[in-house]
Amino acid sequence: AKESVDLTKMLTPAWLNEADGQLRAHELLLIRFGKKQGINKKKDAKEVGVEIAKQVGATVAQVVGHTVLLYRPANPPSITLEIDESGGAGGVAGMETDEEGLEGDGIEG
């Protein structure tokens, strides 16, 4: 029997609103999952990341272990990501930033 992750406890309206605000401000959102969230397998992290991306209108740019990077372009976009659609390791083929770059935007990396 497959154990499923209860997204209703994790994806509260307040949490999704905060995620939306972070994406609006920074275009990128780094989410780290662990046992506290019921994410015990790396593939579960990807599945939950995809569901969160759907909820906030973002794209899963990268999954590394239990960490998911979401991307949603601003209007106008300040970051341009080339998504690797082959599903290979890394997921992000290349990244360009505007003149200000990513430094000091509150995203940990």
C-alpha positions in Angstrom: 0.0 0.0 0.0 1.4 3.3 -1.1 1.6 5.9 1.7 0.3 9.3 0.4 1.3 12.8 1.6 -1.6 14.8 3.0 -1.3 18.0 1.1 -4.3 19.6 2.8 -2.3 20.1 6.0 0.7 21.5 4.1 -0.9 23.6 1.5 -3.0 25.9 3.6 -4.4 29.1 2.0 -2.0 31.1 4.2 1.0 29.1 3.0 0.0 29.3 -0.7 -0.5 33.0 -0.3 3.0 33.4 1.1 4.4 31.2 -1.7 2.6 33.4 -4.2 4.0 36.5 -2.7 7.5 35.2 -2.7 7.2 34.2 -6.4 5.8 37.6 -7.2 8.7 39.3 -5.5 11.6 37.0 -6.5 10.4 34.8 -9.4 12.1 31.8 -7.6 11.0 29.8 -4.6 13.2 27.2 -3.0 11.2 24.6 -0.9 12.9 22.0 1.3 10.9 19.0 2.3 11.6 16.6 5.1 10.0 14.0 7.4 8.1 16.8 9.2 6.1 17.3 6.1 5.7 13.6 5.5 8.1 13.6 2.5 10.3 10.5 3.0 11.2 9.8 -0.6 12.8 12.1 -3.2 10.1 11.2 -5.8 7.5 12.4 -3.3 9.2 15.8 -3.2 8.9 16.1 -6.9 5.2 15.1 -6.9 4.4 17.6 -4.1 6.5 20.2 -6.0 4.5 19.7 -9.1 1.2 20.1 -7.2 2.4 23.3 -5.5 3.5 24.6 -8.8 0.0 24.0 -10.2 -1.6 25.8 -7.2 0.5 28.9 -7.6 0.9 29.0 -11.4 4.6 28.2 -11.4 7.0 25.7 -13.1 9.2 23.2 -11.3 12.6 24.4 -12.5 14.7 21.9 -10.6 14.4 19.0 -8.1 17.5 18.0 -6.1 16.9 15.4 -3.4 14.2 16.7 -1.1 14.5 20.3 -2.5 12.3 21.8 -5.2 12.9 25.1 -7.0 9.8 26.8 -8.5 9.9 29.5 -11.1 7.2 31.9 -12.2 8.2 34.9 -14.4 7.3 38.4 -13.3 5.8 40.9 -15.7 8.3 41.8 -17.1 10.5 38.8 -16.3 13.9 39.6 -14.7 15.1 36.0 -14.9 15.0 33.8 -18.0 15.2 30.0 -17.4 15.7 27.5 -20.1 13.8 24.4 -18.8 15.2 21.0 -19.8 12.1 19.2 -20.9 13.9 15.8 -21.1 13.5 15.3 -17.4 17.2 14.8 -17.0 19.2 15.5 -13.9 19.2 19.2 -12.9 16.2 20.3 -14.9 17.6 23.7 -15.6 19.6 24.0 -18.8 20.7 27.6 -18.3 19.8 30.7 -16.4 20.3 34.4 -17.1 19.6 37.3 -14.8 18.9 41.0 -15.3 21.6 43.5 -14.5 20.8 43.4 -10.8 21.2 39.6 -10.7 19.9 37.5 -7.8 22.1 38.8 -5.0 20.2 40.3 -2.1 16.8 39.1 -3.2 16.2 36.9 -0.2 16.5 33.6 -2.0 18.9 31.2 -0.4 21.0 29.0 -2.6 
